[in-house]
Amino acid sequence: MSSDTTIVKPVLPQGAGYGICVGFGALFAGVMWYVVRMLAHFKNEVQGSDMFMTAKRSINTGLIASAVVSSWTVAGTLLTSCTWTFSYGVSGAYYCAGACIQILMFSVAAIELKRKAPGAHTFLELTKIRYGIPGHWIQIFYSTVVQLFNCVNLLVGGSAVFSSITGMNPIAGCFLLPIGVVIYTITGGSKATFLVDYMHTVFIYVIILIALFFTYATSPLIGSPDEMYSLLASAAQSSPVPGNPSGTYLTFHSIQSLVLGIVIFTTGWSATVDVQLFQKAIAANPADTLSGYLLGGVCWFAIPFCLATTFGLVGRALQTSEVWPTFPRLMTVDEVNKGLVLPYAAQALLGKGGAAAVLLMMFMAVTSAFSSDLVCIASVVTYDVYRGYINPSASGGRLLKLGHLVVLGFSLICACFATGLTQTPIGVNFIITSIGIITSPAVFPMACTLLWRKQNTVAVVLAPLMGTATGLACWIGSTAHWYPKISIETLGEPLPLVVGNATALFSPMIYSPVLTFLFGPQDFRWEKFDEGIKAVDDSDVAGMTEAQLAQQHHTEESDADTGAKMKRASIVAAVSSIIVTLAFIIVLPMPLYGSRYVFSKPFFRLWVVWTFAWAWAAGLVITILPLWQGRQTLRLVFSHTFSHGTTHSAPGSPVSDSEKARVSEEDDEKKDGKEGDFTRVSVMPT
């Protein structure tokens, strides 16, 4: 084979990559600047330290759900799900999407945080109150490691896709992708991340729906479920899947896919160590925490599942076609490991338009998830480190300035780290499947901080460290046992990853209780959380009003009635999570796996219809619900901007008290508990 056939030429010019990185970053920064002015004008939301970090604890169900979806839609979500489906068939899409279980389970901890510490600025504030300095720093360490690898993984995956489609230098991508994120995060803080999360998530659902319709309805290359079925049957003849019945891609009986599903299930818990998920719970309106997280979990499932059922299967069906970017050769192992199935399949299916759509989708996923971690790391450094140890009486204005510096500095560190990884064989698949071995041991001790009053300081410090040591030892040891040498390739094999991730996740469940009862249980009193949290004085922030300062103090308080409702919501969250988890990991996949069933053509048609239903339901809920819940503010903004004849009012022009009252009326009802029971959950049709 000649050398020119091994090179995939970028389908778009480099200018497209640089234009999206810089141009869209500037666009979102400009939009956020205007939105911040509007919120300050209409809703009295001046960017003080509390507003920057916690969004005034007023985010409703729709924005919470879209933010949860966005936080979990990292580069690995998009790339790894398609890679597994390309490699193992339909089961890869389902098992990879099973990480939604962690989101559903996390809702219990999120509600307990809101119930036991309504005035918290970060989750780690509670850690210091309960365990003192040693426990505080161990959880800061584990959370920061997760945040670092999350952000680095975003940049590595995003820059690889930009490089493959446009020829853009991957190092340039690592530094350019965060620029717009830094600007709009500094401009709008936590509220900006929620709003941008919403816009980014809606765009991803639009791309998914376009791809589904084109693949299964209008494409001249495929165009129907029956044609896809035939192409996958042919692919099983030429490139059978080892271990699958007859090598087919149309079965759940795939041992390799199942093993990787277990890897995702175990390593996926490491994401809950990232305290930015708790940051979203802190920013949530108490009444909307439960429904926001549960809705976000089931809506997130649609993204990896529908995307992989489209582009993952398209890749396998069209890889031997002339439209495939690598034709006449097949994809190399390195290309598959870098997650290039998604951009190659989009290019083959939709041409340059598909390549551009993938670029925009990757940009949206990278920047929205990156922004959430930036706000969180800024919160931790300002509240937990600076205010906790250096300047306990720091004013809101000083904390706000420090938060801005942290956002800038952490972005630079991540870009440098990602640049180094782009020069190694380590790709997004390896990072996403191995990070849990290092960080998952902190899951159980962190959960017990809110859920088990007896865990002591010795357990919270030693159990994660012992779990990490156990996981690494088992991971490396099992690799040495099963393979002749230890390398990135062998360490990334499924069986060692299962051993390493499982021992890392579950061993602290033994270590923590043993250490707790060996050194004496703590018997912690939950009321100490409220007693130990100190409010921040934002009075020195420019533009801050007495009304906002009073409202800020009000949101940091809770009453007995609210606490009782949230306790019921916690029970509902636990029961709902267990039911949905059993449905996801047992009721549907296990009968299909155990029976060795190979999809018939009618069953595959049903599978495609189910995929469309998930995409439509999730897309409509995430798109419409935030607009409906924010309709009062949107109506006022539009009427103020466009209703005065031909004269457009400036954002700073006066607004009547009656207009402002109409905007805040709905928020006030929520705060007073007039909107209904906290256990009300939005239901998404499936």
C-alpha distance (Angstrom), angle and dihedral (degrees) to the residues before:
residue distance angle dihedral
M1 . . .
S2 3.79 . .
S3 3.75 119.2 .
D4 3.79 94.7 -116.7
T5 3.79 90.7 64.7
T6 3.80 91.0 60.4
I7 3.79 94.7 59.6
V8 3.79 120.4 84.2
K9 3.76 109.1 -149.4
P10 3.81 115.1 -142.0
V11 3.77 110.5 -104.0
L12 3.82 93.0 -148.6
P13 3.81 129.7 45.4
Q14 3.80 121.3 -102.8
G15 3.79 88.9 -110.9
A16 3.81 89.4 68.0
G17 3.80 91.1 58.3
Y18 3.78 94.8 46.0
G19 3.80 90.9 42.7
I20 3.80 93.4 54.5
C21 3.81 94.0 44.6
V22 3.79 94.7 48.3
G23 3.81 102.6 24.2
F24 3.79 98.7 47.1
G25 3.78 90.6 40.9
A26 3.81 89.4 55.6
L27 3.81 90.8 44.6
F28 3.81 93.5 54.8
A29 3.79 91.0 44.0
G30 3.81 89.8 54.0
V31 3.79 92.8 46.5
M32 3.79 91.6 50.0
W33 3.81 91.5 49.2
Y34 3.81 89.5 55.6
V35 3.81 93.4 43.4
V36 3.79 91.3 51.8
R37 3.81 90.0 53.1
M38 3.79 90.7 49.1
L39 3.81 93.2 49.4
A40 3.78 91.9 47.9
H41 3.80 89.7 49.4
F42 3.80 101.1 43.0
K43 3.81 104.9 25.1
N44 3.80 103.4 28.4
E45 3.82 91.8 -115.9
V46 3.81 105.1 149.9
Q47 3.81 112.5 174.3
G48 3.78 101.1 -106.0
S49 3.80 121.1 154.4
D50 3.80 92.5 -91.5
M51 3.79 92.6 48.3
F52 3.81 90.8 45.9
M53 3.80 93.5 52.3
T54 3.84 105.2 30.1
A55 3.85 106.7 21.1
K56 3.82 89.1 -128.3
R57 3.84 89.3 -68.4
S58 3.80 88.9 -89.4
I59 3.83 106.7 114.4
N60 3.80 112.5 133.6
T61 3.80 132.8 -141.8
G62 3.81 99.0 -85.6
L63 3.79 96.6 50.7
I64 3.82 92.0 42.4
A65 3.80 90.0 53.4
S66 3.81 93.4 47.6
A67 3.82 90.4 46.6
V68 3.81 91.7 51.0
V69 3.80 89.8 49.6
S70 3.80 90.8 48.2
S71 3.81 94.4 47.3
W72 3.80 91.2 55.8
T73 3.80 95.3 40.4
V74 3.77 96.0 89.1
A75 3.80 126.7 152.8
G76 3.79 89.6 -89.0
T77 3.81 91.2 55.4
L78 3.78 90.8 59.0
L79 3.79 100.2 34.8
T80 3.81 104.5 33.9
S81 3.81 95.4 48.6
C82 3.82 90.5 54.5
T83 3.80 91.5 44.7
W84 3.80 93.2 53.8
T85 3.79 93.5 46.4
F86 3.80 90.1 48.8
S87 3.81 89.7 51.3
Y88 3.82 102.8 38.5
G89 3.81 108.1 15.6
V90 3.80 133.5 -124.6
S91 3.80 94.0 -16.1
G92 3.81 90.5 63.7
A93 3.80 91.4 63.9
Y94 3.79 92.8 50.9
Y95 3.79 99.5 43.2
C96 3.81 92.9 46.9
A97 3.80 90.9 50.6
G98 3.81 89.9 53.3
A99 3.81 89.2 89.8
C100 3.81 86.4 89.1
I101 3.82 85.7 84.6
Q102 3.79 90.4 75.2
I103 3.81 91.0 54.1
L104 3.79 91.4 52.6
M105 3.80 93.1 47.4
F106 3.80 90.8 46.2
S107 3.80 89.8 61.2
V108 3.82 88.6 75.7
A109 3.82 92.2 58.0
A110 3.82 90.8 43.6
I111 3.80 92.0 55.8
E112 3.80 92.6 44.9
L113 3.80 89.0 53.2
K114 3.80 91.4 52.8
R115 3.81 91.4 45.4
K116 3.79 99.7 46.7
A117 3.82 100.0 34.7
P118 3.83 111.3 22.2
G119 3.80 91.6 164.2
A120 3.82 96.9 51.3
H121 3.80 117.9 130.6
T122 3.83 94.4 -167.2
F123 3.79 134.7 6.1
L124 3.80 89.8 -119.9
E125 3.80 91.1 63.9
L126 3.80 85.8 70.5
T127 3.78 91.6 49.3
K128 3.80 91.7 57.6
I129 3.79 92.4 46.7
R130 3.78 91.7 51.3
Y131 3.82 104.9 35.7
G132 3.77 105.6 18.2
I133 3.80 125.6 -137.3
P134 3.87 100.7 -30.6
G135 3.81 94.9 51.9
H136 3.78 91.2 41.1
W137 3.79 94.6 55.2
I138 3.81 95.7 43.2
Q139 3.79 90.9 56.4
I140 3.81 91.8 43.5
F141 3.80 87.3 54.6
Y142 3.80 96.1 50.5
S143 3.80 94.2 43.4
T144 3.81 92.2 48.8
V145 3.82 91.7 49.6
V146 3.82 90.0 53.4
Q147 3.80 91.5 47.5
L148 3.80 92.0 48.0
F149 3.80 93.9 50.8
N150 3.80 92.5 42.2
C151 3.80 91.5 54.7
V152 3.80 93.8 41.2
N153 3.80 90.4 49.6
L154 3.80 89.8 51.6
L155 3.80 91.7 52.9
V156 3.82 94.7 43.2
G157 3.80 93.1 49.8
G158 3.78 94.6 40.7
S159 3.80 94.8 47.9
A160 3.83 90.9 47.8
V161 3.81 91.3 55.0
F162 3.81 93.0 45.1
S163 3.81 89.7 49.2
S164 3.80 94.6 49.4
I165 3.82 94.6 48.1
T166 3.81 101.4 38.1
G167 3.80 106.4 16.2
M168 3.80 88.5 -117.7
N169 3.79 113.6 160.8
P170 3.84 106.6 -99.4
I171 3.81 91.0 -141.1
A172 3.79 89.6 56.0
G173 3.80 88.4 50.5
C174 3.80 91.6 54.2
F175 3.81 90.4 57.3
L176 3.80 100.9 34.8
L177 3.80 99.9 47.2
P178 3.84 93.8 66.1
I179 3.82 96.6 47.6
G180 3.79 98.2 85.9
V181 3.81 90.4 39.3
V182 3.78 91.9 56.3
I183 3.80 92.3 49.3
Y184 3.79 98.2 49.6
T185 3.81 92.9 39.7
I186 3.79 91.3 54.2
T187 3.81 89.7 44.3
G188 3.78 99.5 47.6
G189 3.80 108.1 16.0
S190 3.79 120.9 -163.8
K191 3.81 94.7 -15.9
A192 3.80 90.1 54.3
T193 3.79 91.2 53.9
F194 3.81 90.3 53.8
L195 3.79 92.6 49.8
V196 3.80 94.1 45.2
D197 3.81 89.8 44.9
Y198 3.79 86.9 57.6
M199 3.81 95.0 50.1
H200 3.79 93.0 44.8
T201 3.80 94.2 47.3
V202 3.80 93.2 49.3
F203 3.80 89.9 52.2
I204 3.82 91.7 51.7
Y205 3.82 91.0 52.4
V206 3.81 89.9 49.9
I207 3.82 90.4 53.7
I208 3.80 91.0 47.9
L209 3.80 92.5 51.9
I210 3.81 92.5 46.9
A211 3.80 90.5 50.7
L212 3.81 92.6 47.6
F213 3.80 93.9 50.8
F214 3.78 93.4 44.6
T215 3.81 94.0 46.7
Y216 3.78 99.2 45.0
A217 3.82 102.4 27.1
T218 3.81 118.1 23.0
S219 3.82 111.8 15.2
P220 3.83 114.4 115.8
L221 3.81 87.5 -148.4
I222 3.83 96.2 55.3
G223 3.79 113.3 -12.6
S224 3.82 101.0 164.8
P225 3.81 142.0 42.6
D226 3.81 89.5 -113.7
E227 3.81 92.7 56.7
M228 3.80 91.2 47.2
Y229 3.79 88.5 50.7
S230 3.78 91.2 53.1
L231 3.81 93.3 47.4
L232 3.81 91.9 50.0
A233 3.80 90.3 49.2
S234 3.80 89.1 53.4
A235 3.80 91.3 47.6
A236 3.80 89.6 54.7
Q237 3.80 88.6 58.5
S238 3.81 95.8 50.3
S239 3.85 99.2 33.2
P240 3.82 108.9 18.2
V241 3.80 120.5 -169.4
P242 3.84 109.9 -115.9
G243 3.80 110.2 -118.7
N244 3.80 96.7 14.8
P245 3.83 118.2 114.6
S246 3.84 105.0 -88.8
G247 3.82 87.2 -12.5
T248 3.80 90.6 -77.7
Y249 3.81 126.5 164.5
L250 3.80 90.3 -151.9
T251 3.79 102.2 78.1
F252 3.78 141.4 80.6
H253 3.80 90.4 -143.2
S254 3.79 94.8 95.7
I255 3.77 113.9 131.4
Q256 3.80 93.7 -167.1
S257 3.78 92.2 49.9
L258 3.81 91.3 47.0
V259 3.81 91.3 50.9
L260 3.81 90.7 50.1
G261 3.80 88.4 47.9
I262 3.80 88.4 57.1
V263 3.81 88.5 49.0
I264 3.81 90.9 53.7
F265 3.80 91.4 45.8
T266 3.80 92.8 52.5
T267 3.80 99.8 37.6
G268 3.81 91.6 41.2
W269 3.79 89.8 70.8
S270 3.79 88.3 68.7
A271 3.81 87.7 74.4
T272 3.81 89.2 67.9
V273 3.82 88.6 62.4
D274 3.81 86.9 66.3
V275 3.79 101.7 94.6
Q276 3.82 91.2 -153.0
L277 3.82 85.4 85.7
F278 3.80 87.8 58.5
Q279 3.81 87.5 46.7
K280 3.79 88.7 63.1
A281 3.78 89.7 50.5
I282 3.80 89.6 51.8
A283 3.81 90.4 51.0
A284 3.81 92.3 49.6
N285 3.77 125.8 101.2
P286 3.85 103.6 -110.7
A287 3.80 92.2 -123.7
D288 3.81 91.9 54.6
T289 3.81 102.0 44.0
L290 3.80 96.8 92.8
S291 3.80 98.3 44.0
G292 3.82 92.0 41.7
Y293 3.80 94.8 55.8
L294 3.80 96.8 40.7
L295 3.79 91.8 46.8
G296 3.79 90.9 45.9
G297 3.80 91.2 52.7
V298 3.78 96.8 53.4
C299 3.81 92.5 41.0
W300 3.81 91.5 50.8
F301 3.80 89.9 56.3
A302 3.81 88.8 67.0
I303 3.81 94.2 61.8
P304 3.82 102.7 61.3
F305 3.79 92.8 29.2
C306 3.81 98.0 50.3
L307 3.80 94.5 36.3
A308 3.79 92.2 52.0
T309 3.80 94.0 43.2
T310 3.79 85.4 56.6
F311 3.80 111.5 34.9
G312 3.80 97.0 21.5
L313 3.80 92.6 55.5
V314 3.82 91.5 38.6
G315 3.80 88.2 57.3
R316 3.78 92.8 53.4
A317 3.80 93.2 43.0
L318 3.82 96.5 48.6
Q319 3.81 103.4 31.9
T320 3.81 92.4 103.8
S321 3.81 92.7 43.9
E322 3.81 124.3 103.3
V323 3.80 90.3 -117.9
W324 3.81 91.7 64.1
P325 3.83 110.6 106.9
T326 3.84 94.6 -129.5
F327 3.84 95.7 45.0
P328 3.02 127.7 171.6
R329 3.79 90.5 27.2
L330 3.82 127.1 54.8
M331 3.79 123.9 -114.9
T332 3.78 115.3 -78.5
V333 3.79 123.0 -123.7
D334 3.81 89.1 -111.0
E335 3.81 91.9 54.4
V336 3.80 91.3 49.2
N337 3.81 92.1 48.2
K338 3.80 91.0 51.1
G339 3.80 89.1 57.8
L340 3.80 96.4 -113.7
V341 3.81 94.9 143.2
L342 3.82 89.9 90.0
P343 3.83 98.7 52.9
Y344 3.81 92.9 39.9
A345 3.82 92.2 50.3
A346 3.80 92.2 46.8
Q347 3.79 90.4 50.2
A348 3.82 92.5 48.5
L349 3.80 93.3 46.9
L350 3.82 102.3 38.4
G351 3.81 104.6 16.5
K352 3.79 117.8 -145.1
G353 3.80 91.0 -15.7
G354 3.79 90.4 58.3
A355 3.79 91.7 47.9
A356 3.81 90.6 51.1
A357 3.81 91.0 48.0
V358 3.81 91.4 52.7
L359 3.80 90.3 49.3
L360 3.79 91.1 53.0
M361 3.81 92.1 44.2
M362 3.80 91.8 51.1
F363 3.79 90.2 46.8
M364 3.80 90.3 51.9
A365 3.81 93.8 47.2
V366 3.79 94.5 45.7
T367 3.79 97.3 46.2
S368 3.81 98.4 42.5
A369 3.81 95.3 49.2
F370 3.81 91.0 41.2
S371 3.80 91.1 53.2
S372 3.81 92.7 54.0
D373 3.79 91.8 54.5
L374 3.80 91.4 46.4
V375 3.80 92.3 56.9
C376 3.79 90.0 46.3
I377 3.80 96.7 49.7
A378 3.81 88.4 47.3
S379 3.81 89.3 52.6
V380 3.79 92.6 49.9
V381 3.80 95.0 48.1
T382 3.80 94.7 44.8
Y383 3.80 101.7 39.7
D384 3.81 103.3 26.1
V385 3.79 102.9 32.9
Y386 3.81 109.2 23.0
R387 3.80 98.8 31.6
G388 3.81 92.4 33.1
Y389 3.80 99.4 51.1
I390 3.81 112.5 4.6
N391 3.80 109.6 37.2
P392 3.83 113.2 5.8
S393 3.81 92.0 177.2
A394 3.81 95.5 50.7
S395 3.79 113.7 147.6
G396 3.78 124.7 -124.5
G397 3.80 92.7 -107.5
R398 3.81 92.7 55.6
L399 3.81 92.0 46.5
L400 3.80 90.7 50.1
K401 3.82 92.5 53.0
L402 3.80 91.5 47.0
G403 3.82 90.2 49.8
H404 3.80 89.9 55.2
L405 3.82 91.0 51.9
V406 3.81 91.4 48.8
V407 3.81 91.4 52.4
L408 3.79 90.3 53.8
G409 3.81 96.0 43.2
F410 3.81 96.8 46.2
S411 3.81 91.1 49.4
L412 3.80 89.8 54.5
I413 3.81 92.1 49.3
C414 3.82 91.6 50.5
A415 3.81 92.1 48.3
C416 3.82 91.3 52.1
F417 3.81 92.5 46.7
A418 3.82 91.8 48.1
T419 3.80 90.6 48.9
G420 3.79 89.6 58.3
L421 3.80 92.8 49.8
T422 3.81 92.8 51.1
Q423 3.81 86.8 65.9
T424 3.83 92.5 56.1
P425 3.83 135.2 67.2
I426 3.81 89.0 -107.6
G427 3.82 111.0 114.5
V428 3.79 136.8 174.6
N429 3.81 93.6 -86.1
F430 3.80 92.4 57.2
I431 3.81 93.5 46.2
I432 3.79 95.8 47.1
T433 3.82 93.4 48.9
S434 3.81 98.3 43.3
I435 3.80 105.7 37.8
G436 3.81 90.7 82.4
I437 3.81 91.0 65.2
I438 3.81 88.7 66.3
T439 3.80 101.9 34.6
S440 3.84 109.1 25.3
P441 3.83 92.7 80.1
A442 3.82 87.5 74.6
V443 3.82 93.2 59.0
F444 3.80 98.5 83.4
P445 3.84 97.2 42.0
M446 3.83 91.0 47.5
A447 3.80 92.3 48.9
C448 3.81 90.0 49.7
T449 3.79 89.0 55.5
L450 3.80 86.5 73.9
L451 3.80 102.6 22.8
W452 3.85 108.8 37.6
R453 3.78 119.6 48.6
K454 3.83 95.2 -167.8
Q455 3.82 100.8 63.3
N456 3.81 109.3 112.9
T457 3.79 134.8 -149.8
V458 3.81 94.5 -100.5
A459 3.80 90.3 56.5
V460 3.80 95.3 46.6
V461 3.81 90.7 51.5
L462 3.80 103.4 38.5
A463 3.82 102.6 32.8
P464 3.86 94.9 66.1
L465 3.82 92.7 44.3
M466 3.80 92.1 48.5
G467 3.81 90.1 45.9
T468 3.80 92.3 52.3
A469 3.81 91.2 48.9
T470 3.81 90.6 48.3
G471 3.79 93.2 48.0
L472 3.81 94.5 48.2
A473 3.80 92.3 46.5
C474 3.81 92.9 49.9
W475 3.82 92.1 44.3
I476 3.79 95.2 51.4
G477 3.80 93.6 37.0
S478 3.80 94.6 51.8
T479 3.80 90.4 47.1
A480 3.82 90.0 53.1
H481 3.81 89.6 47.6
W482 3.81 97.2 50.8
Y483 3.81 101.9 32.8
P484 3.82 134.0 46.4
K485 3.80 94.4 -124.4
I486 3.78 140.3 18.0
S487 3.80 113.3 -117.1
I488 3.78 140.7 137.0
E489 3.79 88.3 -90.7
T490 3.82 96.2 51.4
L491 3.80 94.3 39.8
G492 3.81 86.9 55.3
E493 3.81 93.7 55.9
P494 3.84 114.6 116.2
L495 3.82 101.0 -116.5
P496 3.84 97.7 53.4
L497 3.81 88.7 44.5
V498 3.81 91.2 53.6
V499 3.80 91.8 49.6
G500 3.81 94.0 46.0
N501 3.80 97.1 43.9
A502 3.81 95.5 43.0
T503 3.80 94.9 49.9
A504 3.81 91.4 44.5
L505 3.81 92.2 51.8
F506 3.81 100.5 40.8
S507 3.82 104.3 33.8
P508 3.85 94.0 73.8
M509 3.81 87.1 57.3
I510 3.80 84.1 68.7
Y511 3.79 99.0 33.9
S512 3.81 96.5 50.6
P513 3.84 98.8 53.2
V514 3.82 91.4 41.7
L515 3.80 92.9 51.2
T516 3.80 91.1 42.7
F517 3.78 95.2 55.9
L518 3.80 93.5 35.1
F519 3.82 92.5 57.8
G520 3.79 97.4 28.5
P521 3.83 130.1 -87.7
Q522 3.79 118.7 -90.7
D523 3.83 100.1 -139.6
F524 3.82 90.8 -157.2
R525 3.82 121.2 -157.7
W526 3.85 109.3 -132.2
E527 3.81 93.0 -149.2
K528 3.81 88.9 71.8
F529 3.81 89.4 75.7
D530 3.81 92.7 65.8
E531 3.79 92.0 40.7
G532 3.81 93.5 52.8
I533 3.82 100.3 46.4
K534 3.78 114.2 95.0
A535 3.79 122.6 -155.7
V536 3.80 118.4 -125.0
D537 3.78 120.9 -120.9
D538 3.82 106.0 -129.5
S539 3.79 94.5 172.4
D540 3.82 92.2 111.7
V541 3.83 92.9 58.8
A542 3.79 112.5 109.5
G543 3.82 112.1 -106.6
M544 3.81 95.2 13.0
T545 3.80 111.9 145.8
E546 3.78 131.9 -154.2
A547 3.79 88.8 -116.9
Q548 3.80 92.8 57.8
L549 3.81 92.4 45.5
A550 3.81 89.9 52.4
Q551 3.79 92.1 46.2
Q552 3.81 90.5 48.9
H553 3.80 90.5 54.5
H554 3.81 90.4 48.3
T555 3.82 93.5 54.1
E556 3.81 90.9 53.9
E557 3.80 91.4 61.5
S558 3.79 130.4 78.4
D559 3.79 134.4 -168.2
A560 3.79 133.6 -145.4
D561 3.79 93.8 -103.5
T562 3.80 92.4 53.3
G563 3.81 90.7 47.0
A564 3.82 91.9 52.2
K565 3.78 92.5 49.3
M566 3.78 91.5 49.5
K567 3.80 91.0 49.3
R568 3.80 88.3 56.8
A569 3.80 88.9 46.5
S570 3.81 89.3 54.0
I571 3.80 90.6 55.6
V572 3.80 91.3 47.6
A573 3.81 89.9 49.5
A574 3.80 92.1 51.1
V575 3.82 94.0 48.4
S576 3.82 93.2 43.5
S577 3.79 91.8 48.5
I578 3.80 92.7 51.1
I579 3.81 92.7 48.4
V580 3.80 94.1 47.9
T581 3.81 91.5 43.9
L582 3.80 92.3 53.2
A583 3.80 89.5 48.3
F584 3.80 92.8 50.2
I585 3.80 99.9 44.8
I586 3.83 103.5 28.8
V587 3.81 117.3 14.5
L588 3.81 97.2 53.2
P589 3.81 109.8 25.1
M590 3.81 103.6 34.2
P591 3.84 98.5 61.7
L592 3.82 89.4 46.9
Y593 3.79 91.0 48.2
G594 3.80 97.5 43.3
S595 3.81 94.8 46.9
R596 3.84 91.8 51.2
Y597 3.79 85.7 -133.1
V598 3.81 116.7 -176.9
F599 3.79 112.3 -153.5
S600 3.79 114.7 -105.5
K601 3.79 118.4 -145.4
P602 3.86 93.5 -101.7
F603 3.81 90.8 47.7
F604 3.81 91.0 50.2
R605 3.83 88.9 51.7
L606 3.82 87.9 53.7
W607 3.82 89.4 48.4
V608 3.81 90.7 54.6
V609 3.81 91.3 47.6
W610 3.80 89.2 51.4
T611 3.80 89.3 50.9
F612 3.81 90.7 52.5
A613 3.82 90.2 48.8
W614 3.82 92.5 53.4
A615 3.80 92.2 47.3
W616 3.80 94.5 48.1
A617 3.80 95.7 43.5
A618 3.80 94.9 46.8
G619 3.80 93.4 42.2
L620 3.80 94.0 49.9
V621 3.80 94.3 46.0
I622 3.80 94.5 48.3
T623 3.83 92.1 44.0
I624 3.79 102.2 42.8
L625 3.81 105.5 31.5
P626 3.85 97.0 64.3
L627 3.81 90.6 45.9
W628 3.78 91.6 50.8
Q629 3.79 94.2 47.1
G630 3.81 91.4 47.2
R631 3.80 95.1 43.1
Q632 3.82 94.3 113.9
T633 3.80 93.2 57.1
L634 3.81 93.0 41.4
R635 3.79 92.0 50.6
L636 3.78 92.4 50.6
V637 3.81 93.9 46.4
F638 3.81 92.7 49.4
S639 3.79 94.8 44.3
H640 3.80 91.4 47.6
T641 3.81 92.1 48.4
F642 3.80 101.1 42.1
S643 3.81 110.8 18.7
H644 3.84 102.3 76.3
G645 3.76 97.4 88.5
T646 3.77 110.8 -102.9
T647 3.79 93.0 -26.3
H648 3.78 114.2 96.1
S649 3.76 113.2 -149.5
A650 3.76 118.8 -129.5
P651 3.77 117.5 -119.3
G652 3.76 90.0 -112.3
S653 3.80 96.8 55.3
P654 3.79 117.6 114.6
V655 3.77 121.6 -87.4
S656 3.77 122.4 -159.0
D657 3.77 120.4 -108.0
S658 3.79 90.1 -121.4
E659 3.80 91.1 57.5
K660 3.79 92.0 49.4
A661 3.79 89.7 47.5
R662 3.77 91.3 55.9
V663 3.82 90.2 53.0
S664 3.79 94.8 49.5
E665 3.80 97.2 39.6
E666 3.77 94.4 87.2
D667 3.82 92.9 46.1
D668 3.81 90.9 50.5
E669 3.79 91.3 51.9
K670 3.79 89.8 53.2
K671 3.77 93.0 50.0
D672 3.81 91.2 49.4
G673 3.80 91.2 50.7
K674 3.81 94.6 -113.8
E675 3.77 96.2 129.2
G676 3.75 95.8 74.8
D677 3.75 141.7 -97.6
F678 3.79 120.9 -15.5
T679 3.78 89.6 -132.4
R680 3.78 93.7 64.9
V681 3.81 107.7 121.7
S682 3.79 126.6 -166.7
V683 3.79 111.6 -126.1
M684 3.80 122.1 -141.5
P685 3.80 116.8 -156.3
T686 3.77 114.7 -121.4
